[in-house]
Amino acid sequence: MRRHVCLSGVAVAWLVAVAGASAQQPQAAPAAAEQVEYAHDKIEQPEVLDRLARKDPMLVVLDVRAPAEYAAGHVPSARNIAHDLIRERVGELADARDKEIVVYCRTGRRSQMALDALRELGFTRLRHLSGDYTAWDAAGQPVEGRPVVDPPAAAEPATPSESAHGRAEPARQL
């Protein structure tokens, strides 16, 4: 009997020690969904492409980069409002309050700021384009607004060459 009491006492002491140690250690980080209060749903490129192809009337794509970046190339049919002007220009999104707004920038930092501002302004159907514009462009997805470089002019047709005697000789055909 004494042996069982001793073992039970050791077990209780161990449990108390473990419980006390865990109370002093920092809590584990919450799950990713809980970790960031303003986390926004990602939307993958294929879904955006499909909805653009179907001309989904419930989709608004919002590019929050600077106007010069937008002019250099953007996701087809995207609207442009720089992230730091969202609050000032929110009226331009009045028709989008009941639609799903997909936001992107170059790499994601400005998108998060814009998404937070939109949420504070009462927008609820917000998504973040996975990989932002950098990934979109790298994947070779369609882009609007990129300046088109004219192909080089076709070479002028060969002209008859002149011989050493000053007479025109017919051009050689290959």
CORKAHU-V166507 format. One record per run of one state. SS is the DSSP state (helix for helix, strand for strand, loop for the rest). FROM is the first residue (numbers start at 1). TO is the last residue. If there is no record, write none. Layout:
ss = {SS;SS}
from = {FROM;FROM}
to = {TO;TO}
//
This chain:
ss = {loop;helix;loop;helix;loop;strand;loop;helix;loop;strand;loop;helix;loop;strand;loop;strand;loop;helix;loop;helix;loop;strand;loop;helix;loop;strand;loop;helix;loop;strand;loop;strand;loop;strand;loop}
from = {1;2;25;32;36;41;44;45;54;59;64;67;72;74;75;79;81;83;86;90;97;100;105;109;121;126;130;132;139;144;145;161;163;168;170}
to = {1;24;31;35;40;43;44;53;58;63;66;71;73;74;78;80;82;85;89;96;99;104;108;120;125;129;131;138;143;144;160;162;167;169;174}
//
